[in-house]
Amino acid sequence: MEHTYQYSWIIPFVPLPIPILIGVGLLLFPTATKNLRRIWAFPSILLLSIVMIFSVDLSIQQINRSSTYQYVWSWTINNDFSFEFGYFLDSLTSIMLILITTVGILVLIYSDNYMSHDQGYLRFFAYLSLFNTSMLELVTSSNLIQIYIFWELVGMCSYLLIGFWFTRPLAANACQKAFVTNRVGDFGLLLGILGLYWITGSFEFQDLFELFNNLISNNQGHFLFLTLCAFLLFGGAVAKSAQFPLHVWLPDAMEGPTPISALIHAATMVAAGIFLVARLLPLFIFIPYIMNLISLIGIVTVLLGATLALAQKDIKRGLAYSTMSQLGYMMLALGMGSYRAALFHLITHAYSKALLFLGSGSIIHSMEAIVGYSPYKSQNIVFMGGLKKHVPITKTAFLMGTLSLCGIPPLACFWSKDEILNDSWVYSPLFALIAWSTAGLTAFYMFRIYLLTFEGHFNIHFQNYSGKKSSSFYSIKLWGKEEEKMIDRNFPLFSLLRTNNNQQTSLFWRKPYKIGGNVKNGAPLTLLSITHFEAKKPFSYPHESENTMLFPMLVLVLFTLFVGVIGIPFNQQEIHLDILSKLLTPSINLLHQNSKDSVDWYKFFTNATFSVSITFFGIFIASFLYKPFYSSLQNLNFFNSFVKRGPNRIIWDKIINFLYDWSYNRAYIDAFYAMSLTEGIRGLSELTHFFDRRVIDGITNGLGITSFLVGESIKSVGGSRISSYLLFYLFYVLIFLVIYNFRI
């Protein structure tokens, strides 16, 4: 085993030749490299597969021997400073290596087809391989400086991949937003690293934990300064894992290609913040204030992410807010000290959310084949519906990911999320109540996305009077000022009813909207048409993706079904299924926690029944509101009586409008940042510019102009005659003497 560990340093550098060779090929042999561009997917997948095999072997050794290994060598040596570069292998590293490699391989296979028609195919694979190298090096780093170097390199790759389609203004703005937001956290991370080195004199994890513990125990260091350093370290994780209040970059990052959303914004890069907190938890655990702050930020992010996902129209943006909420669960678990539960949910969520993102990419890929569909329409669930008939495999895979994320047993996320929910009762009943309520919201918004996408009828196809299919279709402008003039179909409580005066009104919207003249009477009431145009080409329905895109999704379905087995708390007699506890034994011992050798099954099933009941309640509400029920809506007497004008209607209107506006407008946090930061900094810049030009430059220019005018005046009066100059000289001397005598 020592021989295996000794050569583990090569793991992060295995994918590195791909971006180097692609760059050299494009520089020296551009035509040949572009003509043979599809062959670059194979070596990318092959090299990452080698890393995956190596990672699995290391994990097996971790389970069998429960040991850690560190190897370092000197990089920079000075009289007062010595920096060592190396790698650190333990249970946390093994988990991250397996996640990065397995999801990375599946995303590479998926991307080969998804990006096959893109002109930036080679650039995409170069960025992706560079990101894999950076992420692998980050999780195997043995010290904080090394982590920071590759932390920034991961951020750079994220910037490049989010803005991959940089000609689109939205993508360009999104990558800049991600860059600026992460710089806030990264600057805090750097300050925290330097502060800890100033106090402890070390960057190495094992030395750092021991020295920090001694400082706290012996009261040798300034406790406030140590707390500040820990807070700054946590700030870097807040930005990278999209925790409140630095979460604003994640939903906009969905402007990048969908495989990138699956890899770095669901399974790996956003998990880097969770990894950093888990790595530094032996340090944080000695400062209760920081642990409380971690749990507080986690629970706020859990609730905020769930509420912001309720009314999103973009399918990827809805999943992004879901990712934000689930990362909040992990941060909450770490703040509570539930190290095992946090990493367990990190594993299960990574595979489930990667499946959902790849499923959304398959949906987008199929919708883009429709004539007249722009990239924005192909991601908008308003324009979907009834896709289960056209993409049945994608529908099944997406449903499995949805059920897992909702916490339906025996799928993966049920075991990990239920463990976090149970631990939250012990930590704080208030936090537990919020966490359990959010589990119901998760089921609601995930099934909202699923039902609006796959159930009902395909919204782009209309029926005419005779019931025959029409080749024409309607386009709704969702981007711009027209959006305020349309009824929002994707939020069911804003569904449409036809009134006697040929108007469409919302169930809970007080202002009526006239039906457009170009809307046929036979058109569904779920859409309000703004523009109408005839398709120039024959209409084509969405179609299932190709096998190279479906294969990774099916593999992730298997992970979603069975990966939860590794954390089942069953360890009795000769049966030992709790692989996760065995893998985490060194880390658990380091945190002075006990492995779960046994479990109270009665309590477990009682809590599971309660959590699953909340989940099914959320699913029921989503099914009632979003499953096509417009034809039978008026037959529901109790519903009709409830929505009639009256106190109930007014109160319900206010509640629903507030919730919808809160969710759709991102809780107004982006607007607040734009007003207070963007506009504030711009106003300060304009004020500084005005002061510089009008005051500073004004004084300088005024002195110059004054000197010029005085000189010109004297030149005109003097006439270049010496007698005149002597006269003025005597005149000024006389004035000086008079003033001098007057003062005396």
C-alpha positions in Angstrom: 0.0 0.0 0.0 2.9 2.4 0.7 4.0 1.9 -2.8 0.6 2.9 -4.1 0.4 6.0 -1.9 3.9 7.0 -2.8 3.0 7.5 -6.4 -0.4 9.1 -5.8 1.0 12.5 -6.6 0.6 11.7 -10.3 -3.3 11.6 -9.9 -4.0 15.3 -10.5 -1.6 15.6 -13.5 -3.0 12.7 -15.5 -5.7 14.8 -17.3 -3.3 17.7 -17.8 -1.8 16.6 -21.2 -5.1 17.1 -22.9 -5.3 20.9 -22.7 -1.6 21.2 -23.4 -1.8 19.0 -26.6 -5.0 20.8 -27.8 -3.3 24.2 -27.3 -0.1 23.1 -29.1 -2.2 21.4 -31.9 -4.2 24.6 -32.5 -1.1 26.7 -32.5 1.1 24.5 -34.8 -1.4 22.4 -36.8 -4.8 24.3 -36.6 -6.4 22.7 -39.6 -5.6 19.1 -38.8 -6.5 19.6 -35.1 -9.9 21.0 -36.0 -10.6 18.3 -38.6 -9.8 15.6 -36.1 -11.5 17.3 -33.2 -13.8 14.4 -32.2 -10.9 12.1 -31.4 -10.0 14.3 -28.4 -12.9 13.0 -26.4 -11.5 9.5 -26.2 -8.1 10.4 -24.6 -9.9 12.8 -22.2 -12.2 10.0 -21.1 -9.4 7.4 -21.0 -7.1 9.5 -18.8 -9.8 10.4 -16.3 -10.8 6.7 -16.2 -7.3 5.8 -15.1 -7.6 8.4 -12.3 -11.0 6.9 -11.3 -9.5 3.3 -11.1 -6.7 4.7 -8.9 -9.2 6.6 -6.7 -11.3 3.5 -6.2 -8.2 1.5 -5.2 -7.3 4.2 -2.7 -10.8 4.2 -1.2 -10.8 0.4 -0.8 -7.5 0.7 1.1 -9.0 3.5 3.2 -11.9 1.2 4.2 -9.7 -1.7 5.0 -7.0 0.1 7.0 -8.5 3.5 8.0 -5.3 5.4 7.6 -4.0 8.7 6.3 -1.0 9.5 4.2 0.9 12.7 3.6 3.9 13.2 1.4 5.6 16.6 1.0 8.7 18.1 -0.6 10.3 21.5 -0.3 9.4 24.1 -2.9 10.6 27.4 -1.5 13.2 27.6 1.3 14.3 30.8 3.0 15.8 31.7 6.3 12.5 32.5 8.0 10.1 30.8 5.5 9.8 27.3 4.1 6.9 26.3 1.8 6.3 22.6 1.1 4.3 21.2 -1.8 2.7 17.8 -1.4 -0.5 15.7 -1.2 -2.6 14.5 1.6 -4.8 11.4 1.3 -7.5 10.5 3.7 -11.2 9.5 3.7 -12.4 13.0 2.6 -9.9 13.0 -0.3 -11.0 9.6 -1.4 -14.7 10.6 -1.5 -13.9 13.7 -3.5 -11.7 11.9 -5.9 -14.4 9.3 -6.7 -17.0 12.0 -7.1 -14.9 14.1 -9.4 -13.8 11.2 -11.6 -17.1 9.3 -11.9 -19.2 12.4 -12.7 -16.4 13.8 -14.8 -16.2 10.7 -17.0 -20.0 10.7 -17.5 -20.1 14.4 -18.4 -17.2 13.9 -20.9 -19.2 11.1 -22.6 -22.3 13.2 -22.6 -20.5 16.3 -23.9 -19.1 14.5 -26.9 -22.5 14.5 -28.4 -24.0 17.5 -26.8 -21.2 19.8 -28.0 -20.5 18.0 -31.3 -22.0 20.8 -33.5 -20.4 23.6 -31.5 -17.5 25.5 -33.1 -15.8 25.6 -29.7 -15.7 21.8 -29.2 -11.9 21.7 -28.8 -11.9 24.7 -26.5 -14.6 23.1 -24.4 -12.6 19.9 -23.8 -9.5 21.8 -23.1 -11.2 23.8 -20.4 -12.9 20.7 -19.0 -9.7 18.8 -18.7 -8.0 21.8 -17.1 -10.8 22.0 -14.6 -10.5 18.3 -13.7 -6.8 18.8 -13.1 -7.3 21.8 -10.9 -10.1 20.1 -8.9 -8.1 16.9 -8.4 -5.1 18.9 -7.2 -7.3 21.0 -4.9 -8.7 18.0 -3.0 -5.3 16.3 -2.6 -3.5 19.4 -1.4 -1.6 19.1 1.9 -1.7 22.8 3.0 -3.7 26.0 2.7 -1.5 27.8 0.3 -1.6 24.9 -2.2 -5.4 24.8 -1.8 -5.6 28.5 -2.5 -3.6 28.2 -5.7 -5.8 25.6 -7.2 -8.9 27.2 -5.6 -8.2 30.2 -7.9 -7.4 27.9 -10.9 -10.8 26.2 -10.4 -12.4 29.6 -10.3 -10.7 30.6 -13.5 -11.9 27.5 -15.3 -15.4 28.2 -14.0 -15.2 31.7 -15.4 -14.1 30.3 -18.8 -16.8 27.7 -18.9 -19.7 29.9 -17.7 -18.7 32.4 -20.4 -18.0 29.7 -22.9 -20.5 31.3 -25.3 -19.1 34.7 -24.7 -20.8 36.3 -27.7 -24.0 36.1 -25.8 -24.4 39.1 -23.6 -26.1 37.1 -20.8 -23.2 34.5 -20.7 -20.6 37.3 -20.7 -22.4 39.0 -17.8 -22.9 35.8 -15.9 -19.2 34.8 -16.0 -18.2 38.4 -14.9 -20.8 38.2 -12.0 -19.4 34.8 -10.9 -15.9 36.1 -11.1 -16.6 39.3 -9.0 -18.7 37.5 -6.4 -16.1 34.8 -5.9 -13.4 37.4 -5.5 -15.1 38.6 -2.4 -14.9 35.2 -0.7 -11.5 34.4 -2.1 -10.0 37.6 -0.8 -11.3 36.7 2.7 -9.9 33.2 2.3 -6.5 34.6 1.5 -6.6 37.0 4.5 -7.6 34.1 6.7 -4.7 31.9 5.5 -2.2 34.7 6.1 -3.6 35.4 9.5 -3.4 31.8 10.6 0.2 31.6 9.4 1.0 34.7 11.3 -0.3 33.1 14.5 0.8 29.4 14.0 3.7 29.7 11.6 2.4 26.8 9.5 0.3 26.1 6.4 0.1 22.3 6.8 -3.2 20.9 7.9 -2.0 18.4 10.6 0.4 20.9 12.2 -2.2 23.7 11.9 -4.9 21.8 13.7 -2.5 20.9 16.6 -1.1 24.4 16.9 -4.5 26.0 16.8 -5.9 23.6 19.4 -3.0 24.5 21.7 -3.5 28.2 21.3 -7.2 27.9 22.1 -6.7 25.5 25.0 -3.8 27.5 26.6 -5.3 30.9 25.8 -2.0 31.9 24.2 -3.5 33.6 21.2 -6.0 36.4 20.9 -9.3 34.7 20.7 -11.0 37.4 18.7 -8.3 37.4 16.1 -8.4 33.6 15.8 -12.2 33.8 15.4 -11.7 36.5 12.7 -9.3 34.2 10.8 -11.7 31.3 11.0 -14.5 33.6 9.8 -12.5 34.7 6.8 -11.7 31.1 5.9 -15.4 30.3 6.0 -16.1 33.3 3.7 -14.2 31.6 0.9 -16.4 28.5 1.3 -19.6 30.7 1.3 -18.8 32.2 -2.1 -17.7 29.0 -3.7 -20.7 26.9 -2.5 -23.2 29.7 -3.3 -24.3 30.2 0.3 -26.2 33.3 1.4 -25.4 36.2 0.9 -22.9 35.3 -1.9 -25.2 33.0 -3.8 -26.2 35.4 -6.5 -23.7 34.1 -9.1 -25.0 30.5 -9.2 -28.4 30.9 -11.1 -26.8 33.2 -13.7 -24.0 30.6 -14.2 -26.6 28.4 -15.9 -25.9 30.4 -19.1 -23.0 28.1 -19.7 -23.4 24.7 -21.5 -25.5 22.2 -19.6 -22.7 19.6 -19.1 -20.9 22.3 -17.2 -23.9 22.9 -15.0 -23.9 19.1 -14.2 -20.2 18.9 -13.5 -19.0 22.1 -11.7 -22.3 23.6 -10.6 -23.9 20.5 -9.1 -21.3 17.8 -8.3 -17.8 19.2 -8.0 -16.9 22.9 -8.0 -19.7 24.1 -5.7 -18.9 21.1 -3.5 -15.4 22.6 -3.1 -16.8 25.0 -0.4 -18.3 22.0 1.5 -14.9 20.2 1.1 -13.0 23.2 2.6 -15.3 23.5 5.6 -15.1 19.7 6.1 -11.3 19.8 5.8 -11.0 22.7 8.3 -13.7 21.4 10.7 -11.1 20.2 13.2 -10.1 23.9 13.4 -13.7 25.4 13.4 -14.9 23.0 16.1 -12.8 24.8 18.7 -14.7 28.0 18.1 -18.4 27.7 18.9 -19.3 31.0 17.4 -18.0 29.9 14.0 -19.9 26.6 14.2 -23.1 28.5 15.1 -22.5 30.8 12.1 -22.0 27.9 9.8 -25.2 26.3 10.8 -27.1 29.6 10.6 -25.8 30.4 7.1 -26.7 26.8 6.2 -30.3 27.0 7.4 -30.9 30.4 5.8 -29.6 29.1 2.5 -31.7 26.0 2.8 -34.9 28.0 3.1 -33.9 30.8 0.7 -32.9 28.5 -2.1 -36.1 26.5 -1.8 -38.4 29.6 -1.9 -36.5 31.1 -4.8 -37.0 27.9 -6.8 -40.8 28.0 -6.6 -41.5 30.3 -9.5 -38.5 30.0 -11.8 -39.3 29.5 -15.5 -35.9 28.4 -16.7 -35.5 24.7 -15.9 -31.7 25.0 -15.2 -32.2 28.0 -13.0 -34.8 26.1 -10.9 -32.3 23.3 -10.5 -29.6 25.8 -9.6 -31.6 27.2 -6.7 -32.3 23.6 -5.7 -28.5 23.0 -5.6 -28.1 26.1 -3.5 -30.7 24.7 -1.0 -29.2 21.3 -0.9 -25.7 22.7 -0.3 -27.3 24.6 2.6 -28.3 21.2 4.1 -24.7 20.1 3.9 -23.5 23.3 5.5 -26.1 23.0 8.2 -24.9 19.5 9.0 -21.3 20.6 9.2 -22.3 23.5 11.5 -24.1 21.0 13.8 -21.0 18.8 13.8 -22.7 16.0 11.8 -19.6 15.4 9.7 -20.8 12.0 8.4 -24.3 13.2 7.4 -22.8 16.2 5.5 -20.5 14.1 3.4 -23.1 11.4 2.9 -25.5 14.0 1.5 -22.6 15.4 -0.6 -22.3 12.0 -2.3 -26.0 11.3 -2.8 -26.8 14.8 -4.0 -23.9 14.9 -6.5 -25.2 11.9 -8.4 -28.9 12.9 -8.2 -28.3 16.5 -9.2 -25.9 15.5 -12.0 -28.7 13.2 -13.3 -31.2 16.1 -13.2 -28.9 18.5 -15.0 -28.0 16.0 -17.7 -31.7 15.2 -18.0 -32.5 18.9 -18.4 -29.7 19.1 -21.1 -31.4 16.2 -22.9 -34.7 18.2 -22.8 -33.0 21.3 -24.0 -31.3 19.4 -26.8 -34.6 18.0 -28.0 -36.4 21.3 -27.8 -33.8 23.1 -29.8 -34.7 20.9 -32.8 -38.0 22.6 -33.0 -38.3 25.2 -35.7 -38.2 28.7 -34.4 -37.1 27.8 -30.9 -34.4 30.1 -29.5 -32.0 28.9 -26.7 -34.1 30.8 -24.2 -37.4 29.1 -25.2 -35.8 25.7 -25.1 -35.0 26.1 -21.4 -38.3 27.7 -20.5 -40.8 25.3 -19.0 -43.6 27.6 -20.1 -43.0 26.3 -23.7 -42.8 22.6 -22.6 -45.4 20.1 -21.5 -46.3 16.6 -22.7 -42.7 15.6 -23.3 -43.1 12.2 -21.8 -44.5 10.9 -25.1 -41.5 12.2 -27.0 -38.6 11.6 -24.6 -39.6 8.6 -22.5 -36.1 7.6 -21.4 -35.2 11.1 -20.4 -38.5 11.4 -18.6 -37.8 8.3 -16.5 -34.3 9.3 -15.7 -35.5 12.8 -14.7 -38.3 11.3 -12.5 -35.8 9.1 -10.7 -33.6 12.1 -9.9 -36.6 14.1 -8.8 -37.8 11.4 -6.5 -34.3 11.0 -5.0 -33.9 14.7 -4.4 -37.4 14.8 -2.8 -36.3 12.1 -0.3 -38.4 9.2 -1.4 -37.1 5.8 -0.1 -35.1 3.8 -1.0 -33.4 6.3 -3.4 -30.1 7.9 -2.5 -31.0 11.3 -1.0 -33.5 9.8 1.3 -30.9 8.2 3.5 -28.6 11.3 3.7 -31.3 14.0 4.0 -33.2 12.1 6.6 -30.0 11.8 8.7 -29.5 15.6 8.6 -33.2 16.2 9.5 -32.9 13.8 12.5 -29.7 15.4 13.7 -31.3 18.9 13.4 -33.8 18.1 16.1 -31.0 17.5 18.6 -29.2 20.7 17.6 -32.1 23.2 17.4 -35.9 22.6 17.2 -36.3 25.8 15.2 -33.7 24.8 12.7 -35.3 21.4 12.5 -38.7 22.9 11.8 -37.3 25.0 9.0 -35.3 22.1 7.5 -38.3 19.7 7.6 -40.6 22.4 6.0 -38.0 22.9 3.3 -38.1 19.2 2.5 -41.8 19.7 1.6 -40.9 22.8 -0.5 -38.3 20.7 -2.3 -40.9 18.1 -3.2 -43.2 20.9 -4.4 -40.9 22.8 -6.7 -39.2 19.6 -8.1 -42.5 18.1 -9.1 -43.6 21.5 -10.4 -40.7 21.3 -12.8 -41.4 17.7 -13.7 -45.1 18.1 -14.2 -44.9 21.3 -16.3 -42.2 19.7 -18.4 -43.5 16.2 -19.0 -47.2 16.1 -18.2 -50.1 17.6 -20.1 -50.0 18.6 -23.7 -47.1 20.0 -25.7 -47.8 23.7 -25.5 -46.2 24.7 -28.9 -48.8 22.7 -30.9 -52.3 24.0 -31.2 -55.6 22.5 -32.4 -57.9 24.4 -34.8 -61.7 24.2 -34.9 -61.7 20.9 -36.8 -59.3 19.3 -34.4 -56.6 19.0 -37.0 -53.1 19.8 -36.2 -51.9 23.2 -37.3 -48.4 23.9 -38.6 -48.5 27.4 -37.1 -47.5 28.1 -33.5 -47.4 31.0 -31.2 -44.4 32.8 -29.6 -44.5 34.5 -26.3 -42.0 37.2 -25.5 -40.7 36.5 -22.0 -37.7 38.8 -22.1 -38.4 42.5 -22.0 -41.2 44.8 -21.2 -43.8 42.5 -22.8 -43.5 40.1 -19.9 -45.5 42.3 -17.6 -48.4 42.1 -20.1 -48.8 38.4 -20.1 -50.4 35.8 -17.8 -47.8 33.6 -16.2 -48.8 30.0 -17.1 -46.1 28.2 -15.2 -47.5 29.4 -11.8 -50.8 27.6 -11.5 -52.5 30.0 -9.3 -52.2 32.5 -12.2 -54.0 30.1 -14.5 -56.5 31.5 -16.9 -60.3 31.5 -16.9 -62.5 32.8 -19.7 -65.1 35.3 -18.8 -68.3 36.3 -20.5 -66.9 39.5 -22.0 -64.2 37.6 -23.9 -61.5 38.4 -21.4 -59.0 36.2 -19.7 -58.6 36.7 -16.0 -56.4 35.1 -13.4 -57.8 33.2 -10.5 -55.7 35.4 -8.2 -54.9 38.4 -10.3 -57.2 41.3 -10.0 -56.4 42.9 -13.4 -58.1 41.3 -16.5 -56.2 40.9 -19.7 -57.9 40.9 -23.1 -57.4 38.0 -25.4 -55.2 38.8 -28.4 -57.0 38.9 -31.7 -54.7 36.4 -33.3 -55.5 33.7 -30.7 -57.9 31.1 -32.1 -60.9 30.1 -30.0 -59.7 26.6 -30.0 -56.3 27.4 -28.5 -55.6 26.2 -25.0 -56.2 28.7 -22.2 -52.8 28.1 -20.8 -51.0 30.5 -23.0 -51.5 34.1 -24.0 -50.2 34.8 -27.5 -48.3 37.9 -28.2 -47.1 37.2 -31.7 -48.0 34.7 -34.3 -46.1 33.4 -37.3 -46.3 30.5 -39.6 -43.5 27.9 -39.5 -41.5 28.1 -42.7 -40.5 24.4 -42.3 -42.6 21.4 -41.4 -43.3 21.2 -37.6 -41.2 18.6 -35.8 -41.8 17.3 -32.3 -39.0 16.9 -29.7 -37.1 13.7 -30.0 -35.1 11.5 -27.7 -31.4 12.2 -27.4 -28.8 9.9 -28.9 -27.3 6.9 -27.0 -24.1 8.7 -26.1 -26.2 11.2 -24.1 -28.6 8.6 -22.7 -25.8 6.2 -21.5 -24.4 8.6 -18.8 -28.0 9.3 -17.6 -28.7 5.6 -17.2 -25.5 5.1 -15.3 -26.4 8.0 -13.0 -29.8 6.4 -12.5 -28.0 3.3 -11.1 -26.0 5.5 -8.8 -29.2 7.3 -7.7 -30.8 3.9 -6.9 -28.0 2.2 -5.1 -25.4 4.7 -3.8 -27.4 5.2 -0.6 -26.5 1.7 0.4 -23.0 2.9 1.5 -24.5 4.9 4.3 -27.3 2.6 5.6 -26.7 2.6 9.4 -26.9 -1.2 9.7 -24.0 -2.9 11.4 -25.0 -6.0 13.3 -23.6 -9.5 13.8 -21.6 -10.4 10.6 -23.3 -7.9 8.3 -21.6 -4.6 7.9 -23.3 -2.3 5.3 -22.2 1.0 6.8 -19.3 1.5 4.4 -19.4 5.2 4.8 -18.6 5.1 8.5 -15.7 2.7 7.9 -14.4 5.1 5.3 -14.7 8.1 7.5 -13.3 6.5 10.6 -10.0 8.5 10.7 -11.8 11.8 10.2 -14.5 10.9 12.8 -11.9 10.1 15.3 -10.1 13.4 14.5 -13.3 15.2 15.3 -13.9 13.2 18.5 -17.1 11.8 17.2 -18.4 8.2 17.4 -19.2 6.1 14.4 -22.7 4.9 14.2 -22.3 1.2 15.1 -26.0 0.6 15.7 -29.2 2.4 15.2 -32.6 2.6 16.9 -34.7 1.2 14.0 -38.0 2.2 15.7 -36.9 5.8 16.0 -35.4 5.7 12.5 -38.7 4.5 10.9 -40.7 6.9 12.9 -38.7 9.9 11.7 -38.6 8.5 8.2 -42.4 8.2 8.1 -42.7 11.8 9.2 -40.3 13.1 6.6 -41.7 11.1 3.8 -45.2 12.3 4.8 -44.1 15.9 4.4 -42.5 15.0 1.1 -45.7 13.4 -0.2 -47.7 16.4 1.0 -45.5 18.6 -1.2 -45.9 16.2 -4.1 -49.7 16.2 -3.7 -49.9 20.0 -3.7 -47.7 20.2 -6.8 -49.8 17.5 -8.5 -53.0 19.3 -7.7 -51.9 22.6 -8.9 -49.8 21.7 -11.9 -51.2 18.6 -13.3 -53.7 19.5 -16.1 -57.0 20.1 -14.3 -58.4 23.1 -16.2 -61.2 21.1 -17.7 -62.5 20.0 -14.3 -61.6 23.1 -12.4 -65.0 24.7 -12.6 -66.6 21.5 -11.3 -64.9 21.9 -8.0 -67.6 23.8 -6.1 -65.5 24.3 -3.0 -62.7 25.8 -5.1 -65.1 28.1 -7.0 -66.7 29.3 -3.7 -63.2 30.0 -2.3 -62.0 32.1 -5.2 -65.0 34.3 -5.4 -64.7 37.9 -4.4 -64.5 38.3 -0.6 -62.1 38.4 2.3 -60.6 35.0 1.5 -60.0 36.0 -2.1 -58.2 39.3 -1.1 -56.0 37.6 1.5 -55.2 34.8 -0.8 -54.3 37.2 -3.6 -51.9 39.1 -1.4 -50.2 35.9 -0.1 -49.8 34.4 -3.6 -48.7 37.6 -5.2 -46.1 38.2 -2.5 -44.7 34.6 -2.7 -44.6 34.8 -6.5 -42.9 38.2 -6.6 -40.5 37.1 -3.9 -39.5 33.9 -5.8 -39.5 35.2 -9.3 -37.5 38.4 -8.4 -35.0 36.4 -6.5 -36.0 37.8 -3.1 -34.9 41.2 -4.5 -31.4 40.5 -3.3 -29.9 41.0 -6.8 -31.8 44.3 -7.1 -30.5 45.3 -3.7 -27.0 44.5 -4.7 -27.4 46.4 -8.0 -28.8 49.4 -6.1 -26.4 49.5 -3.1 -23.2 48.2 -4.7 -23.3 48.7 -8.4 -25.1 52.0 -8.4 -23.5 53.0 -5.1 -20.0 52.4 -6.5 -20.9 54.1 -9.7 -22.3 57.1 -7.9 -19.1 57.3 -5.7 -17.0 57.1 -8.9 -18.9 59.9 -10.5 -18.6 62.0 -7.4 -14.9 61.3 -7.2 -14.6 62.1 -10.9 -16.4 65.4 -10.4 -14.2 66.4 -7.5 -11.1 65.5 -9.4 -12.1 67.5 -12.5 -13.9 70.4 -10.9 -11.9 70.9 -7.7 -8.4 69.5 -8.0 -8.1 70.2 -11.7 -10.0 73.5 -11.2 -7.5 74.8 -8.6 -4.6 73.8 -10.8 -6.1 75.2 -13.9 -7.3 78.3 -12.1 -3.8 79.1 -10.9 -2.4 78.7 -14.4 -5.1 80.9 -16.0 -4.6 83.5 -13.3 -0.9 83.6 -13.9 -1.5 83.8 -17.6 -3.9 86.7 -17.3 -1.6 88.6 -15.0 1.3 88.1 -17.3 -0.7 89.3 -20.3 -1.9 92.3 -18.4 1.6 93.4 -17.3 2.8 92.8 -20.9 0.2 95.1 -22.3 0.8 97.9 -19.8 4.6 97.7 -19.9 5.0 98.2 -23.6 8.5 96.7 -23.5 10.0 100.0 -22.1 12.5 100.0 -19.2 11.2 103.3 -17.9 7.7 101.8 -17.5 9.1 98.8 -15.7 11.0 101.1 -13.3 7.9 103.1 -12.7 5.8 100.0 -11.8 8.6 98.7 -9.7 8.8 101.9 -7.7 5.0 102.0 -7.4 4.8 98.5 -5.9 7.7 99.3 -3.5 5.8 102.3 -2.4 2.7 100.3 -1.8 4.7 97.7 0.2 6.2 100.5 2.4 2.8 102.0 3.1 1.4 98.6 4.1 4.4 97.9 6.2 4.3 101.2 8.0 0.5 100.8 8.5 1.0 97.5 10.3 3.7 98.9 12.5 
